Amino acid sequence: MNLLPQIFAGLTTGSFFAIIGILLTLMAQLTRVVNFSQVAFGMFGGFVGMWLETGKNHLPVWLGAIIAAVVTAALSAIVGWIIATWLPNAQMAARSAVTVSSLLILVAAGAVLFGASHNNFKPLLPSVPITLKVGGTDLIITYNMIFLIALSLAVVIIMQLVLKRTMFGVRLRAISDRQNAAELLGVNVKALNVGIWAVSGAIISIAISFIPSTISNDYISFSLLIIPGAAAALVGAFKNMWLALVGGLVIGVLQNIIASNPNPTIAGLKDWVVFVLILVFLLWNQRKEVWDVAR
């Protein structure tokens, strides 16, 4: 059985999972938060943009996408400001719990304002398939897939360069590792924290704008895509953005391979990939403690 077509078909969702995982890793490293509401922010802004596109004003798709990015960045920045103001020295678990609350609030508000029915975005790029011949096999790719993969690579490369090769990157690392020392040196810790939240919100909104209409994106189910995104981040232990990128792509590919199985029972197991992956990496990360106890 030639799995190459299924592998390529899974790269679109995989690249989106990768972007979520990369942003979760970045947030965990710089703001000490696992942002469970990452996708919910983007979806809320995306539905606002879609409402403007389909409403009386009939705004162009690109303008709706820009407005969506601004709304998402603003919502994300507000939550970041709340955490930076009232929980500046709290543990990661307490800070992350705030994002669970914001996730529930956004899902409830989105369901009331936009409804829980199936709604498809109009992607900024056309979903025109491009057929490539590789060894006699037809491989289908789209502009959206290319952009999402390019976006995930760009985020990782740019952030690696900024964090490791610039003074601004040193300040960003300082607000997480040495927050009190950074404040004493005159670094505006709160402003940098809020800025990171806003940028991550804008990036996830841009990614959502390029999701093809073939992917189900009703508000509630799409917001829960944070789960495979978190699994991708877990591959890199919320520390390595490159591993988060690989993890997201692998999850998307594996899910598509399983979903393409002609046996409906096996195809229905595609969502189990995420939970199995999470379990495996949790056990792997705890292996040292288990082996020490065994010895």
C-alpha positions in Angstrom: 0.0 0.0 0.0 1.4 3.4 -1.0 1.0 5.7 1.9 2.7 8.7 0.3 -0.6 10.4 -0.8 -2.1 10.1 2.7 1.1 11.5 4.2 1.0 14.5 2.0 -2.7 15.0 2.6 -2.1 15.0 6.4 0.5 17.8 6.2 -2.1 20.5 6.1 -3.7 19.7 9.5 -0.2 18.6 10.8 1.3 22.0 10.0 -1.6 23.7 11.9 -1.0 21.4 14.9 2.7 22.3 14.6 2.0 26.0 14.7 -0.2 25.5 17.8 2.6 23.4 19.4 5.3 26.0 18.5 3.2 28.8 20.1 2.5 26.8 23.2 6.2 26.0 23.6 7.1 29.7 23.1 4.5 30.8 25.6 5.6 28.2 28.1 9.3 29.3 27.8 8.7 33.0 27.9 5.6 33.6 30.0 5.5 30.4 32.1 2.0 29.7 30.8 0.5 26.8 28.9 -2.1 28.7 27.0 -5.1 26.3 26.6 -7.2 29.1 25.1 -4.7 29.7 22.2 -6.9 28.3 19.4 -10.1 29.7 21.0 -8.7 33.2 20.8 -8.0 32.7 17.1 -11.4 31.2 16.4 -13.2 34.0 18.2 -11.4 36.6 16.1 -11.9 34.5 13.0 -15.6 34.3 13.5 -15.7 38.1 14.0 -13.9 38.5 10.7 -16.2 36.0 9.0 -19.3 37.8 10.3 -18.0 41.1 8.8 -17.3 39.3 5.5 -20.7 37.8 5.3 -22.7 40.7 6.9 -24.2 43.8 5.4 -20.7 45.4 4.9 -19.4 42.5 2.8 -15.8 43.2 3.6 -13.1 41.6 1.5 -11.8 38.4 2.8 -8.3 39.8 3.3 -9.7 42.8 5.4 -11.7 40.4 7.5 -8.6 38.4 8.2 -6.7 41.5 9.3 -9.5 42.5 11.6 -9.6 39.0 13.0 -5.9 39.1 13.7 -6.3 42.5 15.5 -9.3 41.2 17.6 -7.4 38.0 18.5 -4.2 39.9 19.5 -6.3 42.2 21.7 -8.2 39.4 23.4 -4.9 37.5 24.0 -3.2 40.6 25.3 -6.0 41.2 27.8 -5.6 37.7 29.3 -1.8 38.2 29.3 -2.2 41.5 31.1 -4.5 39.9 33.7 -2.0 37.2 34.4 1.0 39.6 34.4 -0.8 42.0 36.8 -2.3 39.6 39.4 -0.2 36.5 39.1 3.3 37.7 38.3 5.1 35.3 40.6 2.6 32.4 40.6 3.5 28.9 39.6 3.0 27.8 36.0 0.0 25.6 37.0 -1.8 28.6 38.5 -1.1 30.9 35.6 -2.2 28.2 33.1 -5.4 27.7 35.0 -6.5 31.2 34.0 -6.3 30.2 30.3 -8.6 27.2 31.0 -11.2 29.7 32.3 -10.7 32.0 29.3 -11.1 28.9 27.1 -14.5 28.1 28.7 -15.6 31.7 28.5 -14.7 32.1 24.8 -16.3 28.8 23.9 -19.5 29.8 25.7 -19.5 33.3 24.2 -18.8 32.0 20.8 -21.6 29.5 20.9 -24.0 32.2 22.0 -22.9 34.8 19.5 -22.1 32.7 16.5 -23.9 29.4 17.2 -22.5 26.0 17.4 -23.5 25.0 13.8 -20.9 24.1 11.2 -19.4 27.2 9.6 -16.6 27.3 7.1 -14.1 30.1 6.6 -13.1 31.3 3.2 -9.3 30.8 3.2 -7.2 33.7 2.0 -5.6 31.4 -0.6 -7.6 29.4 -3.1 -7.8 25.6 -2.3 -6.7 24.8 -5.8 -5.0 21.4 -5.8 -1.5 21.1 -7.3 -0.7 17.6 -8.6 2.9 16.4 -8.4 4.1 13.2 -10.1 6.6 11.3 -7.8 7.6 7.8 -8.9 4.3 7.3 -10.7 2.2 8.5 -7.7 0.0 11.5 -7.8 0.6 13.7 -4.8 -1.8 16.5 -4.1 -0.7 19.7 -2.4 -2.4 23.1 -2.0 -1.2 26.7 -1.5 -2.7 26.6 2.0 -0.5 23.6 2.9 2.6 25.4 1.6 1.8 28.6 3.5 1.1 26.8 6.8 4.3 24.8 6.6 6.2 27.9 5.7 4.6 29.9 8.5 5.6 27.2 11.1 9.2 27.2 9.8 9.3 31.0 9.8 8.1 31.3 13.4 10.7 28.7 14.6 13.6 30.2 12.7 12.8 33.8 13.5 12.2 33.2 17.2 15.4 31.1 17.4 17.4 34.0 15.9 15.7 36.6 18.0 16.1 34.7 21.3 19.7 33.6 20.8 21.3 36.4 18.7 19.7 39.7 19.8 19.6 41.8 23.0 15.9 41.9 22.7 15.9 38.1 22.9 18.0 38.3 26.1 15.3 40.5 27.6 12.6 38.1 26.5 14.4 35.2 28.2 15.1 37.3 31.3 11.4 37.9 31.9 10.9 34.2 32.4 14.2 33.1 34.0 15.1 36.1 36.0 12.0 38.3 36.3 12.9 40.1 39.4 16.5 40.8 38.2 15.1 42.0 34.9 12.8 44.5 36.7 15.7 45.8 38.7 17.6 46.4 35.4 14.7 48.4 34.1 13.1 45.9 31.8 9.4 46.4 31.5 8.4 42.8 32.3 4.6 43.4 32.1 4.8 45.1 28.7 7.0 42.3 27.2 4.6 39.7 28.6 1.6 41.3 27.1 3.4 41.8 23.8 4.2 38.1 23.6 0.6 37.2 24.2 -0.6 39.7 21.5 1.9 38.4 18.9 1.1 34.7 19.6 -2.6 35.6 19.2 -2.0 37.3 15.9 0.0 34.4 14.6 -2.6 31.8 15.4 -5.3 34.0 13.8 -3.2 34.3 10.6 -2.8 30.5 10.6 -6.5 30.0 10.9 -7.1 32.3 8.0 -5.3 29.9 5.7 -7.1 26.7 7.0 -8.9 25.2 3.9 -12.6 24.9 4.0 -12.3 21.1 3.9 -11.5 21.1 7.6 -14.4 21.2 10.0 -14.2 24.5 11.9 -17.4 25.0 13.9 -16.4 27.0 16.9 -16.5 24.5 19.7 -14.8 21.5 18.0 -12.1 23.8 16.4 -11.3 25.4 19.8 -10.5 21.9 21.1 -7.8 21.4 18.5 -5.6 22.8 21.3 -5.4 19.1 22.4 -3.3 17.8 19.4 -1.4 21.1 19.5 -0.5 20.4 23.1 0.5 16.9 22.2 2.9 18.4 19.6 4.3 20.7 22.2 4.7 17.8 24.5 6.9 16.0 22.0 9.4 18.8 22.6 8.6 18.8 26.4 7.4 22.4 25.9 11.0 23.4 25.5 12.0 22.6 21.9 10.2 24.3 19.1 11.8 22.2 16.4 10.5 19.0 18.1 7.0 20.6 18.5 7.1 21.3 14.7 7.9 17.6 14.0 5.4 16.4 16.5 2.6 18.4 14.9 3.4 17.1 11.4 3.6 13.5 12.6 0.2 13.8 14.4 -1.5 15.2 11.3 0.0 12.5 9.1 -0.9 9.6 11.4 -4.4 10.8 11.9 -4.9 11.1 8.1 -3.5 7.6 7.5 -5.8 6.1 10.0 -8.8 8.1 8.8 -8.1 6.9 5.2 -8.5 3.2 6.2 -11.5 1.6 4.5 -12.5 -0.1 7.7 -14.8 2.5 9.5 -13.9 1.0 12.9 -10.2 1.7 12.3 -10.8 5.1 10.7 -12.8 6.1 13.8 -9.7 5.7 15.9 -7.8 8.6 14.4 -8.4 10.8 17.4 -6.8 8.2 19.7 -3.4 9.1 18.1 -3.2 12.2 20.2 -4.0 10.5 23.5 -1.7 7.6 22.8 1.1 10.1 22.0 0.5 12.1 25.2 0.5 8.9 27.3 3.8 7.7 25.7 5.6 10.9 26.2 4.4 11.3 29.8 5.6 7.8 30.6 8.9 8.5 28.8 9.5 11.8 30.7 8.9 9.9 34.0 11.1 7.0 33.1 14.0 8.2 35.3 12.0 8.4 38.4 10.4 5.0 37.8 13.8 3.4 37.1 15.2 5.0 40.3 12.4 3.6 42.4 12.8 0.2 40.8 16.5 0.1 41.6 
